[in-house]
C-alpha cells in the first residue's frame, strides 16, 4: 500500500482543523449541530489546503533528490575494483576463528 505524503499531510491538516473546531465550539457552549457543521467545513477546507501544501513539499523533495543524484553520481563498478591476485589472501594465511 503506497500512500503519498501529500495525502498524509492533507489528512493531518483536516483532522487537526476538525479537532480544533470541536474543542473551540464546546468551549463556547455552541449548539451541537453548529459545532459539527463548522468542524466538517473546517476539515474540508483544511484538507484542501493540506493537499496543496503536501504537493508542494513532494515537489521540493523530488527536486532536491534529483539535484543530489546529479551532483553525486554513484560510481560505476569497474574491472579495477574486482579482487585480484595481489589483493586476494595468500594460501598461507589462515582465517581468524572466534
ROTIMI-230524 format. One line per field, with one value per residue: residue number from 1; residue in three letters; x, y, z of N, C-alpha, C in turn. Coordinates in pm, 1 decimal. Layout:
! residues N
resi: [NUM:...] .
resn: [ALA:...] .
n.X: [X:...] .
n.Y: [Y:...] .
n.Z: [Z:...] .
ca.X: [X:...] .
ca.Y: [Y:...] .
ca.Z: [Z:...] .
c.X: [X:...] .
c.Y: [Y:...] .
c.Z: [Z:...] .
END
This chain:
! residues 98
resi: [1:2:3:4:5:6:7:8:9:10:11:12:13:14:15:16:17:18:19:20:21:22:23:24:25:26:27:28:29:30:31:32:33:34:35:36:37:38:39:40:41:42:43:44:45:46:47:48:49:50:51:52:53:54:55:56:57:58:59:60:61:62:63:64:65:66:67:68:69:70:71:72:73:74:75:76:77:78:79:80:81:82:83:84:85:86:87:88:89:90:91:92:93:94:95:96:97:98] .
resn: [UNK:UNK:UNK:UNK:UNK:UNK:UNK:UNK:UNK:UNK:UNK:UNK:UNK:UNK:UNK:UNK:UNK:UNK:UNK:UNK:UNK:UNK:UNK:UNK:UNK:UNK:UNK:UNK:UNK:UNK:UNK:UNK:UNK:UNK:UNK:UNK:UNK:UNK:UNK:UNK:UNK:UNK:UNK:UNK:UNK:UNK:UNK:UNK:UNK:UNK:UNK:UNK:UNK:UNK:UNK:UNK:UNK:UNK:UNK:UNK:UNK:UNK:UNK:UNK:UNK:UNK:UNK:UNK:UNK:UNK:UNK:UNK:UNK:UNK:UNK:UNK:UNK:UNK:UNK:UNK:UNK:UNK:UNK:UNK:UNK:UNK:UNK:UNK:UNK:UNK:UNK:UNK:UNK:UNK:UNK:UNK:UNK:UNK] .
n.X: [84.9:76.3:103.6:95.0:288.3:155.9:-112.9:-112.1:-29.7:-242.7:-454.6:-376.0:-386.3:-664.3:-782.7:-673.2:-786.9:-1055.0:-1056.4:-977.1:-1189.6:-1403.4:-1327.2:-1309.9:-1576.7:-1711.3:-1597.7:-1711.7:-1972.9:-2151.1:-2431.7:-2477.2:-2523.3:-2433.4:-2165.2:-2072.3:-2126.1:-1960.3:-1714.9:-1692.3:-1689.7:-1454.4:-1273.5:-1290.9:-1203.6:-944.5:-832.5:-810.6:-629.2:-413.3:-358.9:-260.6:-34.1:104.3:155.4:330.6:543.0:616.4:706.8:926.8:1092.0:1137.8:1272.8:1501.5:1617.6:1669.6:1854.9:2058.6:2128.7:2224.5:2445.6:2603.3:2690.8:2655.1:2932.1:3042.1:3072.0:3386.3:3636.7:3872.1:3807.1:3749.8:3847.6:4186.6:4471.4:4672.0:4543.1:4400.8:4376.1:4665.0:4772.3:4895.8:4788.4:4572.0:4225.0:4072.8:3943.8:3677.2] .
n.Y: [-117.7:203.0:521.7:857.0:1136.6:1378.7:1319.1:1225.6:1453.8:1623.1:1487.9:1509.0:1788.4:1829.3:1670.1:1792.7:2048.0:1979.3:1878.8:2108.8:2281.3:2144.4:2146.8:2424.9:2499.7:2357.6:2480.1:2731.3:2682.6:2626.1:2519.7:2168.2:2086.2:2309.0:2312.3:2068.9:2114.3:2334.9:2218.4:2012.2:2163.6:2313.7:2102.1:2011.3:2236.1:2272.9:2026.4:2050.2:2266.8:2145.5:1941.8:2086.4:2202.3:1964.1:1867.1:2062.6:2021.5:1757.0:1802.1:1970.2:1796.1:1594.5:1743.1:1814.2:1563.0:1475.5:1672.5:1617.0:1356.5:1407.6:1569.5:1407.3:1140.2:783.7:566.0:373.0:22.2:-124.1:-314.7:-282.0:-259.1:-511.9:-799.9:-893.4:-1106.3:-991.9:-868.9:-1070.0:-1308.8:-1486.4:-1831.7:-1922.2:-1777.8:-1799.2:-1816.5:-1616.7:-1757.5:-1734.5] .
n.Z: [0.0:-104.0:6.6:-66.4:47.6:34.3:67.0:327.8:468.4:402.6:525.6:794.2:829.8:789.2:995.3:1220.9:1202.1:1232.3:1495.3:1640.7:1581.4:1701.2:1976.3:2019.1:1967.7:2170.3:2392.0:2381.4:2429.6:2214.4:2009.2:1935.5:1664.9:1524.5:1598.7:1485.7:1211.9:1154.5:1218.3:1029.4:795.0:838.3:838.0:571.2:424.1:528.7:461.6:184.5:170.5:299.4:115.1:-101.3:20.0:75.6:-185.1:-274.1:-95.9:-167.2:-430.1:-385.3:-244.0:-437.6:-635.6:-489.1:-437.4:-699.2:-775.9:-594.4:-673.4:-931.8:-881.5:-725.4:-846.1:-845.5:-820.6:-1098.6:-1121.7:-1187.4:-1367.2:-1236.2:-970.8:-890.1:-698.9:-711.1:-779.1:-630.4:-419.6:-308.6:-41.4:63.2:31.6:265.2:471.0:741.6:822.4:1075.6:1355.8:1570.4] .
ca.X: [0.0:159.9:32.5:185.1:297.0:57.7:-237.9:-92.3:-29.7:-380.1:-532.8:-337.1:-443.8:-808.9:-817.2:-636.6:-889.3:-1177.2:-1040.6:-975.6:-1325.2:-1484.7:-1288.0:-1348.8:-1722.5:-1750.5:-1552.7:-1801.5:-2109.3:-2234.1:-2516.2:-2406.8:-2534.2:-2347.0:-2026.2:-2038.8:-2125.7:-1837.6:-1599.2:-1682.5:-1648.9:-1312.3:-1196.9:-1286.2:-1119.1:-804.7:-784.7:-771.6:-505.7:-308.2:-323.2:-175.0:94.6:170.0:207.4:448.5:650.5:662.1:782.8:1055.2:1173.5:1179.0:1375.7:1624.3:1676.7:1725.4:1975.0:2162.7:2174.4:2302.9:2573.5:2678.9:2654.9:2709.8:3040.4:3011.3:3168.8:3479.5:3720.6:3980.5:3763.0:3735.4:3966.7:4289.0:4561.3:4752.0:4464.5:4342.5:4459.5:4755.4:4736.5:4949.6:4710.2:4460.4:4118.2:4064.1:3825.6:3641.3] .
ca.Y: [0.0:322.2:646.2:968.5:1225.4:1487.6:1270.3:1219.8:1592.4:1672.5:1425.1:1569.1:1924.0:1817.8:1620.3:1895.6:2152.3:1923.3:1873.9:2245.9:2334.5:2078.4:2198.8:2565.8:2505.4:2313.1:2580.0:2846.8:2631.4:2634.5:2401.7:2053.7:2089.2:2416.8:2267.2:1967.4:2175.9:2413.9:2128.2:1944.4:2265.5:2341.8:1985.1:2008.6:2346.3:2247.2:1913.4:2105.7:2344.2:2047.6:1871.3:2177.9:2208.3:1835.3:1860.1:2149.8:1950.7:1645.3:1854.9:2018.2:1678.1:1530.7:1827.4:1805.1:1430.2:1475.0:1755.8:1544.3:1245.1:1456.4:1624.1:1299.8:1014.2:661.2:515.8:252.2:-83.1:-147.6:-433.5:-248.5:-274.2:-653.7:-851.8:-953.2:-1196.6:-913.0:-836.9:-1191.7:-1365.7:-1593.0:-1964.7:-1947.4:-1704.9:-1876.2:-1730.1:-1599.2:-1826.8:-1678.5] .
ca.Z: [0.0:-117.8:34.2:-88.4:163.6:23.8:126.0:472.7:516.6:389.4:631.7:922.1:832.2:804.6:1128.6:1318.8:1194.2:1289.7:1641.7:1693.6:1570.7:1804.6:2107.4:2027.3:1977.7:2304.5:2489.2:2375.3:2453.7:2094.1:1989.4:1876.2:1518.1:1476.0:1619.0:1385.1:1079.5:1141.3:1222.5:899.3:698.4:863.7:795.0:424.5:377.0:566.4:383.4:55.0:193.7:328.5:-9.2:-177.8:90.9:56.0:-322.2:-279.3:-23.7:-250.6:-544.4:-334.2:-210.9:-563.7:-697.0:-410.4:-459.0:-835.1:-775.0:-520.6:-757.0:-1044.9:-835.7:-659.7:-911.2:-787.7:-905.3:-1174.3:-1093.4:-1296.9:-1351.1:-1143.6:-832.6:-860.0:-630.7:-796.9:-707.6:-537.4:-301.0:-253.5:65.2:18.6:80.7:397.6:572.2:796.3:870.1:1221.2:1408.2:1702.3] .
c.X: [88.9:73.7:131.6:181.0:197.9:-76.7:-227.5:-97.2:-170.9:-469.2:-502.8:-393.2:-594.0:-849.7:-782.0:-741.4:-1020.3:-1168.8:-1044.0:-1115.7:-1418.0:-1453.6:-1330.5:-1500.2:-1771.6:-1711.6:-1645.8:-1948.1:-2202.1:-2323.1:-2441.4:-2409.0:-2442.1:-2199.6:-1986.0:-2034.7:-1997.9:-1713.0:-1580.6:-1639.1:-1499.0:-1225.3:-1183.1:-1192.9:-972.2:-748.0:-734.2:-640.9:-388.4:-264.7:-231.6:-36.8:172.7:228.3:331.8:566.9:705.8:748.7:920.5:1147.0:1224.4:1288.8:1508.1:1693.5:1738.7:1853.8:2089.8:2217.8:2260.1:2437.6:2660.9:2644.4:2721.9:2821.4:2999.4:3116.0:3258.8:3561.2:3832.3:3937.2:3743.6:3861.4:4061.4:4375.0:4644.7:4674.6:4401.2:4432.9:4546.3:4715.9:4787.2:4875.9:4592.2:4350.3:4116.7:3933.8:3799.7:3560.5] .
c.Y: [123.2:445.9:759.9:1062.7:1340.1:1445.6:1263.2:1360.3:1649.8:1614.8:1483.8:1710.5:1916.0:1772.7:1720.1:2006.9:2104.3:1923.7:2013.0:2305.3:2272.7:2136.6:2344.6:2579.9:2462.5:2415.0:2700.7:2807.6:2652.7:2510.9:2292.3:2057.1:2195.3:2377.3:2168.9:2025.3:2255.5:2325.4:2057.3:2042.3:2297.4:2225.5:1982.0:2116.3:2317.5:2123.8:1961.8:2184.3:2249.9:1970.5:1958.2:2186.8:2078.2:1819.7:1947.5:2081.5:1835.0:1694.0:1903.4:1900.2:1610.1:1611.8:1817.6:1670.5:1422.7:1556.9:1684.5:1429.2:1293.6:1512.6:1519.0:1165.3:895.6:610.7:385.8:146.2:-106.6:-272.7:-406.9:-268.2:-420.4:-704.7:-919.7:-1045.8:-1120.1:-883.1:-959.5:-1246.7:-1479.4:-1724.6:-1990.7:-1870.8:-1788.5:-1780.4:-1725.9:-1662.3:-1773.5:-1776.8] .
c.Z: [0.0:-97.3:16.8:31.4:154.7:83.0:277.9:532.3:510.2:498.8:768.3:936.5:860.7:943.5:1238.0:1319.8:1256.4:1442.2:1703.2:1689.6:1675.9:1941.9:2123.6:2040.9:2114.7:2411.0:2493.0:2391.6:2334.5:2084.2:1910.8:1723.2:1458.9:1488.5:1509.6:1244.7:1056.3:1140.5:1088.9:791.0:714.0:816.7:642.7:369.9:407.3:496.6:247.4:67.5:220.8:205.4:-94.8:-112.5:73.1:-82.8:-337.6:-211.4:-106.0:-365.7:-500.7:-303.2:-337.8:-631.3:-621.8:-432.6:-598.6:-842.4:-703.9:-604.2:-873.3:-1001.1:-767.3:-724.1:-841.8:-878.7:-974.4:-1141.5:-1215.0:-1267.3:-1251.2:-998.6:-793.7:-790.3:-729.2:-712.3:-605.3:-409.2:-237.4:-144.5:10.8:85.2:221.9:507.4:613.4:839.1:1022.5:1266.9:1548.4:1778.1] .
END
